[in-house]
Amino acid sequence: MKYHYLFIVLLLISCNRAKDTIPLQETNFCSSIHRSDTLSLSKELEGISDLMKTKTGVYVLEDGAGAMVTRAWLCEAAEKTIDIQYFIFSTDNIGLIACDYLVRAADRGVKVNILVDDIMVEAGIQDILTLDSHKNISIKIYNPGINLGKNIIGKLKTLVTDFRSANQRMHNKTFIVDGKVVITGGRNIADEYFDYDHEYNFRDRDVLLLGKETQSVNNSFNEFWNSALSVPVTELSNDEGENISDENRFDRLHEYACNPENFWPQIRTRIENFSSTFPQIMDSGAFVWVDDVSFVSDAPGKNDGTQGLGGGGISTTALINLVKNAKYSLDIQTPYLITSDLSKNLFREAVQRGVKIRILTNSLASTDNVEAFSSYQTDRKKLLATGIKIFEFRPDAAERMKIMTGELQAELDYKPIFGFHAKSMIVDSKIVVIGTFNLDPRSANLNTECVAIIHSEQVAKFVQIGMDEEFKPENSWETTVDFNPDSKVGAGKRVKTWSRKILPKEIL
């Protein structure tokens, strides 16, 4: 058990570094920014309102800039509510730009609710309280006590006395506008999920849903928001905030987001033009009206804890059933691949009944999580023995030049490393799963997760094109019993990975 505590304490130290206050800008950048005051989401959706009652519109967001532009435009079009639920909400460039859009929406009277998991809050308490001080913005923290709201003694006490609870995190990611349009999937709110980081970015995937099944997402958000585990941020600090009565307290945030060095003008232009792009998207073959879409989310707390660090959840059961019922093929993408006896047996049984299984995960060279890779590395040969094929993502994947935004390519004279973060599955070329679930014990038993299960050959075909591309040699290495690409990295990272083998896989 001592290694459990060591791991969490180290995680605590790394996650408890509050970001600096927003940098002061020297120039009035916002005076030159044009903003539309005429956008209305209900008007934009007027022509499809009848379809939305009986079907769910599905559009897969593959590239980071497109996922960012869509969120920003929806903030500008929002009329009533924006409900946000994320595991990570950083106050880096993307996070501050997102906050700018949320504050401006709140200024128009839109009610903004933000729910973030405690362990990955990467902002100072004063900045959070300032944002929460807006009359139309409410912020809650899920399962606090490890990061916010306690001193170091209190945090360590929580770890010692309730280890399981401290490890139960909210990994759900949903972005809901006016209760009508939803974005869910793998992306958190931080630079690297939207092709905005200059050194390391993620290949990720979200899905936009509108229409019938969005009600299930609304219900899930409300369940989390009203849970006793979700605590208003004002209850976690004795401070009231340093400047909450200052009517100009958001000016520095706005100026930061208006600065073209922080928010590329090309991206802003895409947002301004999105109203004409949106109808084109809906008329494209990539936007599909689907009869059968299910949004599956774990309940707050995941399970009752009677099985220790195990116990599963609603999302775990749903994915197990999909694997059990697969007849021909399973293509899976997961950034972390840590298997239990249960999952190995599921794959072995599927292969034995004729199902071809391919899994793409990170290589040691592309991963951002050597702890998770260490556990996968230990079991890699056992996993291959089940009969599945494993591919490991290349940090120099050729497809990054297609996925990486043109704005980033124009900004840099070198190519950032790409890691893999998408969590997707295609079953028998007709069912697509896009969500937050990693193939690891933490997603299976501890973290709350959510997935969209889409029964559509057309959507499956679209996602399959990207997956097939990523299985190619220029984008991933095929790992076999006789070959793995671990040697593609330096000795330092290999030693670091080896040293993490002391950690129990149950908490990875």
FIDO-816899 format. One line per field, with one value per residue (C-alpha): x, y, z; residue in one letter. Coordinates in steps of 0.25 Angstrom, whole numbers, plus 5000, padded with zeros to 4 digits. Example, Ala and Ser with C-alpha at 12.3 -4.5 7.8 and 13.67 -1.06 7.14 Angstrom:
x = 5049,5055
y = 4982,4996
z = 5031,5029
resn = a,s
END
This chain:
x = 5000,5012,5013,4999,5001,5015,5008,4997,5006,5014,5002,4997,5010,5010,4995,4995,5003,4993,4995,5000,4990,4986,4998,4996,4994,5001,4991,4976,4975,4960,4956,4959,4951,4938,4927,4914,4902,4892,4895,4883,4885,4870,4870,4881,4874,4860,4860,4863,4855,4845,4856,4863,4850,4852,4866,4880,4890,4904,4916,4930,4941,4954,4964,4967,4964,4951,4947,4951,4944,4931,4931,4934,4923,4913,4917,4914,4901,4896,4883,4880,4890,4904,4907,4921,4927,4942,4953,4964,4961,4975,4977,4987,4984,4972,4966,4967,4961,4950,4948,4947,4936,4928,4929,4924,4913,4909,4910,4898,4890,4894,4895,4908,4910,4924,4928,4942,4949,4957,4970,4973,4969,4981,4977,4979,4967,4966,4965,4954,4946,4947,4941,4930,4927,4920,4905,4902,4914,4914,4926,4926,4938,4935,4940,4949,4960,4972,4975,4966,4960,4970,4984,4995,4991,4977,4980,4989,4979,4969,4978,4981,4967,4959,4969,4958,4950,4962,4964,4950,4951,4941,4946,4933,4935,4922,4919,4904,4898,4884,4881,4881,4895,4905,4920,4926,4938,4953,4957,4960,4961,4976,4985,4990,4976,4973,4986,4991,5003,5016,5023,5013,4999,4989,4982,4968,4953,4940,4926,4915,4901,4888,4874,4868,4879,4884,4873,4881,4894,4886,4880,4895,4900,4889,4891,4906,4903,4893,4901,4907,4920,4920,4923,4922,4936,4932,4930,4945,4951,4950,4954,4943,4952,4961,4954,4940,4934,4942,4933,4945,4951,4950,4957,4970,4964,4958,4970,4978,4969,4968,4984,4987,4999,4990,4978,4982,4974,4972,4964,4956,4953,4948,4939,4933,4930,4925,4910,4912,4920,4910,4899,4910,4914,4899,4898,4911,4912,4919,4907,4898,4884,4883,4872,4879,4889,4892,4899,4904,4909,4914,4907,4914,4923,4923,4920,4918,4932,4928,4938,4950,4957,4948,4933,4932,4921,4910,4920,4929,4917,4912,4926,4927,4914,4919,4931,4923,4914,4924,4923,4934,4943,4947,4956,4960,4967,4972,4984,4986,4985,4985,4978,4972,4970,4955,4959,4969,4959,4949,4958,4963,4948,4945,4957,4953,4939,4946,4946,4958,4963,4973,4977,4984,4991,5003,5017,5027,5032,5018,5012,5010,5008,5020,5013,5002,5012,5020,5008,5004,5019,5019,5006,5009,5013,5001,4992,4998,4996,4981,4982,4979,4988,4994,4999,5007,5006,5018,5022,5025,5012,5011,4996,4999,5001,4987,4981,4989,4983,4988,4989,4999,5007,5008,5013,5024,5036,5037,5027,5022,5022,5008,5003,4990,4978,4965,4956,4948,4943,4937,4929,4926,4927,4913,4915,4923,4927,4933,4936,4945,4947,4962,4965,4970,4966,4964,4953,4947,4946,4949,4947,4933,4933,4923,4922,4913,4909,4905,4898,4901,4909,4911,4917,4925,4930,4935,4942,4948,4955,4963,4966,4971,4980,4986,4989,4998,5013,5016,5006,5009,5018,5012,5016,5019,5025,5038,5037,5034,5038,5043,5057,5052,5054,5066,5071,5066,5051,5053,5059,5048,5037,5044,5045,5029,5027,5025,5012,5000,4991,4978,4981,4987
y = 5000,5010,5011,5015,5027,5030,5031,5040,5049,5051,5054,5063,5071,5072,5076,5086,5097,5109,5116,5131,5142,5146,5154,5169,5173,5186,5190,5191,5179,5177,5191,5185,5172,5170,5162,5158,5161,5155,5140,5132,5117,5115,5122,5114,5101,5106,5098,5085,5086,5075,5065,5068,5062,5048,5047,5051,5058,5053,5060,5055,5066,5061,5073,5082,5095,5091,5086,5099,5107,5100,5102,5117,5119,5111,5121,5133,5126,5122,5128,5122,5112,5107,5094,5090,5077,5074,5066,5077,5092,5098,5113,5113,5120,5111,5111,5127,5128,5119,5127,5139,5134,5129,5142,5149,5139,5142,5157,5154,5147,5133,5124,5117,5105,5099,5086,5082,5070,5075,5067,5074,5089,5096,5110,5119,5120,5135,5134,5123,5132,5144,5136,5130,5144,5147,5147,5137,5128,5117,5107,5094,5085,5070,5062,5072,5070,5066,5079,5091,5094,5087,5090,5079,5072,5071,5066,5055,5051,5049,5040,5032,5030,5029,5025,5019,5032,5040,5032,5033,5045,5050,5048,5052,5062,5069,5083,5086,5099,5102,5088,5086,5083,5075,5072,5060,5052,5051,5066,5074,5089,5091,5095,5081,5076,5087,5087,5100,5095,5097,5085,5074,5072,5061,5053,5053,5052,5058,5057,5067,5063,5070,5066,5054,5048,5061,5060,5048,5057,5068,5058,5053,5067,5070,5058,5061,5076,5073,5062,5064,5061,5074,5086,5101,5107,5117,5107,5102,5115,5125,5136,5144,5148,5160,5168,5162,5176,5182,5184,5184,5171,5163,5173,5167,5153,5160,5167,5154,5147,5159,5159,5152,5146,5138,5136,5134,5143,5132,5124,5136,5138,5124,5126,5139,5131,5119,5123,5121,5108,5102,5099,5094,5084,5079,5078,5070,5055,5055,5060,5049,5048,5035,5027,5020,5028,5025,5034,5025,5031,5026,5031,5041,5032,5021,5009,5006,5002,4988,4982,4991,4997,4989,4989,4994,5004,5006,5010,4998,4989,4995,4993,4979,4976,4982,4973,4961,4963,4967,4957,4961,4972,4982,4994,5001,5013,5016,5025,5015,5000,4994,4980,4971,4957,4960,4969,4959,4948,4956,4959,4944,4939,4949,4945,4930,4933,4939,4954,4962,4972,4983,4993,5006,5012,5021,5016,5019,5030,5037,5035,5046,5035,5026,5020,5015,5011,5003,4994,4992,4988,4978,4971,4973,4959,4953,4963,4959,4944,4946,4948,4962,4972,4984,4997,5008,5022,5029,5043,5047,5041,5046,5049,5060,5069,5066,5067,5078,5092,5100,5112,5104,5100,5114,5118,5109,5105,5091,5080,5077,5063,5057,5047,5039,5043,5038,5028,5021,5008,5002,4989,4981,4994,4998,5003,5015,5018,5032,5036,5037,5023,5018,5003,5003,4999,5014,5016,5002,5004,5017,5029,5033,5032,5035,5029,5032,5019,5022,5011,5016,5010,5024,5030,5017,5018,5032,5029,5016,5025,5032,5019,5012,5023,5022,5008,5010,5009,5024,5026,5015,5003,4989,4982,4967,4957,4959,4974,4987,5001,5004,5006,5018,5027,5030,5022,5032,5030,5015,5015,5024,5015,5003,5009,5011,4996,4997,5004,4995,4995,4996,5011,5014
z = 5000,5002,4987,4986,4995,4989,4975,4980,4988,4975,4967,4977,4977,4962,4961,4972,4965,4963,4950,4950,4949,4935,4929,4927,4913,4908,4897,4895,4886,4888,4881,4867,4869,4863,4870,4865,4874,4865,4866,4871,4872,4871,4858,4853,4856,4852,4839,4846,4858,4854,4851,4864,4871,4866,4862,4866,4857,4858,4853,4857,4861,4856,4856,4868,4862,4857,4871,4876,4866,4868,4883,4881,4871,4880,4892,4883,4878,4892,4897,4910,4916,4915,4923,4924,4930,4929,4935,4932,4930,4929,4929,4918,4904,4901,4915,4916,4902,4906,4919,4911,4902,4914,4921,4909,4908,4922,4920,4910,4921,4917,4930,4930,4939,4940,4947,4948,4955,4967,4964,4951,4954,4949,4953,4966,4975,4973,4958,4960,4970,4961,4950,4959,4964,4951,4954,4942,4945,4955,4957,4965,4968,4967,4979,4985,4996,4988,4982,4986,4999,5009,5014,5011,5025,5021,5007,5013,5023,5012,5005,5017,5022,5009,4998,4989,4990,4987,4974,4969,4959,4949,4935,4927,4917,4912,4906,4905,4899,4901,4904,4889,4884,4891,4889,4896,4894,4898,4898,4911,4911,4909,4898,4894,4891,4881,4873,4880,4888,4881,4886,4888,4883,4884,4872,4878,4874,4879,4874,4872,4875,4873,4874,4882,4890,4895,4906,4912,4913,4920,4930,4932,4934,4944,4952,4954,4956,4967,4973,4988,4982,4974,4983,4980,4979,4989,5000,4998,5001,5013,5003,4996,4984,4983,4973,4971,4973,4962,4950,4941,4947,4934,4925,4927,4922,4910,4906,4907,4898,4888,4887,4873,4879,4889,4879,4865,4856,4846,4856,4860,4845,4844,4856,4850,4837,4844,4842,4827,4830,4839,4828,4819,4830,4832,4817,4816,4816,4829,4836,4838,4844,4853,4858,4869,4878,4892,4902,4913,4926,4939,4952,4961,4970,4959,4969,4983,4987,4992,4982,4987,4975,4966,4963,4949,4945,4934,4924,4926,4925,4912,4906,4910,4904,4891,4891,4894,4883,4872,4861,4850,4855,4866,4863,4876,4879,4893,4898,4910,4909,4923,4922,4933,4933,4929,4917,4912,4913,4906,4894,4894,4893,4882,4874,4876,4870,4858,4861,4856,4866,4864,4875,4874,4886,4889,4887,4898,4888,4887,4901,4912,4923,4925,4937,4929,4918,4928,4932,4917,4914,4925,4919,4904,4901,4908,4901,4888,4891,4891,4876,4875,4867,4874,4867,4874,4870,4864,4870,4856,4850,4835,4837,4847,4836,4831,4845,4851,4848,4837,4847,4855,4843,4838,4852,4853,4845,4852,4855,4869,4875,4874,4884,4884,4892,4884,4891,4880,4875,4863,4864,4851,4843,4848,4862,4866,4881,4884,4898,4910,4913,4913,4913,4927,4941,4945,4934,4937,4952,4958,4949,4944,4929,4917,4903,4891,4884,4870,4861,4847,4836,4830,4842,4844,4830,4832,4845,4839,4828,4839,4847,4835,4832,4846,4845,4833,4835,4833,4845,4855,4857,4858,4870,4870,4879,4872,4871,4878,4876,4891,4886,4878,4891,4899,4911,4920,4917,4917,4931,4936,4930,4936,4950,4950,4949,4964,4963,4964,4951,4959,4960,4946
resn = m,k,y,h,y,l,f,i,v,l,l,l,i,s,c,n,r,a,k,d,t,i,p,l,q,e,t,n,f,c,s,s,i,h,r,s,d,t,l,s,l,s,k,e,l,e,g,i,s,d,l,m,k,t,k,t,g,v,y,v,l,e,d,g,a,g,a,m,v,t,r,a,w,l,c,e,a,a,e,k,t,i,d,i,q,y,f,i,f,s,t,d,n,i,g,l,i,a,c,d,y,l,v,r,a,a,d,r,g,v,k,v,n,i,l,v,d,d,i,m,v,e,a,g,i,q,d,i,l,t,l,d,s,h,k,n,i,s,i,k,i,y,n,p,g,i,n,l,g,k,n,i,i,g,k,l,k,t,l,v,t,d,f,r,s,a,n,q,r,m,h,n,k,t,f,i,v,d,g,k,v,v,i,t,g,g,r,n,i,a,d,e,y,f,d,y,d,h,e,y,n,f,r,d,r,d,v,l,l,l,g,k,e,t,q,s,v,n,n,s,f,n,e,f,w,n,s,a,l,s,v,p,v,t,e,l,s,n,d,e,g,e,n,i,s,d,e,n,r,f,d,r,l,h,e,y,a,c,n,p,e,n,f,w,p,q,i,r,t,r,i,e,n,f,s,s,t,f,p,q,i,m,d,s,g,a,f,v,w,v,d,d,v,s,f,v,s,d,a,p,g,k,n,d,g,t,q,g,l,g,g,g,g,i,s,t,t,a,l,i,n,l,v,k,n,a,k,y,s,l,d,i,q,t,p,y,l,i,t,s,d,l,s,k,n,l,f,r,e,a,v,q,r,g,v,k,i,r,i,l,t,n,s,l,a,s,t,d,n,v,e,a,f,s,s,y,q,t,d,r,k,k,l,l,a,t,g,i,k,i,f,e,f,r,p,d,a,a,e,r,m,k,i,m,t,g,e,l,q,a,e,l,d,y,k,p,i,f,g,f,h,a,k,s,m,i,v,d,s,k,i,v,v,i,g,t,f,n,l,d,p,r,s,a,n,l,n,t,e,c,v,a,i,i,h,s,e,q,v,a,k,f,v,q,i,g,m,d,e,e,f,k,p,e,n,s,w,e,t,t,v,d,f,n,p,d,s,k,v,g,a,g,k,r,v,k,t,w,s,r,k,i,l,p,k,e,i,l
END
